[in-house]
Amino acid sequence: MAAKTRARVKAYVLIETAAGKTKSVKTGLGRLKGSTAGLVNLDAVTGPYDFIAVIEGSTLDALGRLVTDGIGAIDGVTRTTTCVAVTVG
């Protein structure tokens, strides 16, 4: 019998940085490690945000800890907006 795999929770984090801090924030984001949640993809973007990060974790709480204790704690991150992915239909 195959082992049941637990669904992962996915979110998009829209990240704003302070002027002149974009490169150092990118370096900090690249160093994020987590046992229950982690960074899946990172794109620099134009517009009101500087980065959009895709994160995944074992629980919604794990994602919250990654955003607050990881992403939000990086010097130069001024604001984050987290959009949790949901299934429609």
Phi, psi and omega in degrees: 000133182287144178289140179282129179262138180279136179295141177269148176265136184237144177213157174251130180245117178270123190240128173254142180238159175288154179304132178080003184251002186302314182294318181289327176294318178301317178298315179298319179295324179293340180270355183295127176230145177206145180277332182248350178206150180201169179280126180262320182206150179221126177235134169278138184226164174263165180108205185288343180248157179261329179220151166237120179253139171257125180237152176224150179205172181283333180215166175296323177298321179297320177296317179300318178295320179297319181291313185281313184274337182258286185297311183294339181273354180287129179300125180107344175281120182260332181199145173231149172232121183254129179241108181281132179285139180231162176264130179247131175112000000 
